[in-house]
Amino acid sequence: MSNQADDNNTDVEIYPRYGGPVVFAVSRTGAPNALLDLLDTLGFTRHGEAIYVWHQLPETLSASEVSQTCLRAHKSLTAAGYDAYLDDRLIQQTT
């Protein structure tokens, strides 16, 4: 399994799993604890162990909640100085 953050040379990639409701926040290999802890506080749950760690949003969130959480996470991550990518499929358009 490939790590998208490593592949794209970013600190964290936030994207939906293909074909399902799961939203991942994948951090680069060896990401600092400060980054992992920040994702924990932004509504993502930590999974994995040792070198391979990733975060997911709860599947019970509505599309609006997913959008709000992802936008808030992206803003917080970039404000903290991390290179974060947010897949635009997660952003709910308002009219």
C-alpha positions as CSV (number, residue, x, y, z in Angstrom):
1,M,0.0,0.0,0.0
2,S,1.3,3.4,-1.0
3,N,1.4,6.4,1.3
4,Q,-0.1,9.3,-0.6
5,A,1.6,11.9,1.5
6,D,5.0,10.4,0.8
7,D,4.1,10.0,-2.9
8,N,3.0,13.6,-3.2
9,N,5.8,15.1,-1.0
10,T,3.2,16.6,1.5
11,D,2.9,16.4,5.2
12,V,-0.7,15.2,5.1
13,E,-3.3,14.3,2.4
14,I,-7.0,14.4,3.2
15,Y,-9.1,12.4,0.8
16,P,-12.1,10.1,0.4
17,R,-11.6,6.4,0.0
18,Y,-12.6,5.3,-3.5
19,G,-16.0,3.7,-3.4
20,G,-16.8,4.3,0.2
21,P,-17.7,6.8,2.9
22,V,-14.3,6.7,4.7
23,V,-12.3,9.9,4.7
24,F,-8.5,9.5,5.3
25,A,-5.9,11.9,6.6
26,V,-2.7,10.2,5.7
27,S,0.5,11.8,7.1
28,R,4.0,11.3,5.8
29,T,6.2,8.5,7.0
30,G,7.8,9.5,10.3
31,A,5.5,12.5,10.8
32,P,6.2,14.3,14.0
33,N,4.0,13.6,17.0
34,A,2.8,17.2,16.9
35,L,1.2,16.6,13.5
36,L,-0.4,13.4,14.6
37,D,-1.7,15.0,17.8
38,L,-3.1,17.9,15.9
39,L,-5.1,15.5,13.6
40,D,-6.4,13.8,16.8
41,T,-7.7,17.1,18.0
42,L,-9.3,18.0,14.7
43,G,-11.9,15.2,14.8
44,F,-9.9,12.4,13.1
45,T,-9.2,9.1,14.8
46,R,-5.7,7.5,14.7
47,H,-5.1,4.1,13.3
48,G,-2.0,2.0,12.7
49,E,1.2,1.6,14.6
50,A,4.9,2.2,14.5
51,I,5.8,3.7,11.1
52,Y,2.5,3.4,9.3
53,V,-0.1,5.7,10.9
54,W,-3.2,7.2,9.4
55,H,-6.3,9.0,10.6
56,Q,-10.0,8.6,9.6
57,L,-13.1,10.6,10.1
58,P,-16.1,8.8,11.8
59,E,-18.3,7.3,9.1
60,T,-21.4,8.7,11.0
61,L,-20.8,12.3,9.9
62,S,-23.1,13.9,7.4
63,A,-21.6,15.3,4.1
64,S,-21.9,18.8,5.6
65,E,-20.1,17.8,8.8
66,V,-17.3,16.1,6.7
67,S,-16.9,19.2,4.7
68,Q,-16.8,21.5,7.7
69,T,-14.3,19.2,9.6
70,C,-12.0,18.8,6.6
71,L,-12.0,22.6,5.9
72,R,-11.3,23.3,9.5
73,A,-8.5,20.7,9.6
74,H,-6.9,22.0,6.4
75,K,-6.9,25.6,7.8
76,S,-5.5,24.5,11.1
77,L,-2.8,22.3,9.5
78,T,-1.6,25.0,7.1
79,A,-1.7,27.6,9.9
80,A,0.6,25.3,11.9
81,G,3.0,25.3,9.0
82,Y,2.3,21.9,7.5
83,D,1.9,21.2,3.8
84,A,-1.6,19.8,3.7
85,Y,-3.6,18.8,0.7
86,L,-7.5,18.6,0.8
87,D,-9.3,16.8,-2.0
88,D,-11.9,19.1,-3.3
89,R,-14.4,16.2,-3.5
90,L,-14.8,16.7,0.3
91,I,-15.8,20.3,0.1
92,Q,-19.5,20.8,0.0
93,Q,-20.6,23.7,-2.1
94,T,-23.0,26.1,-0.6
95,T,-25.5,28.1,-2.8
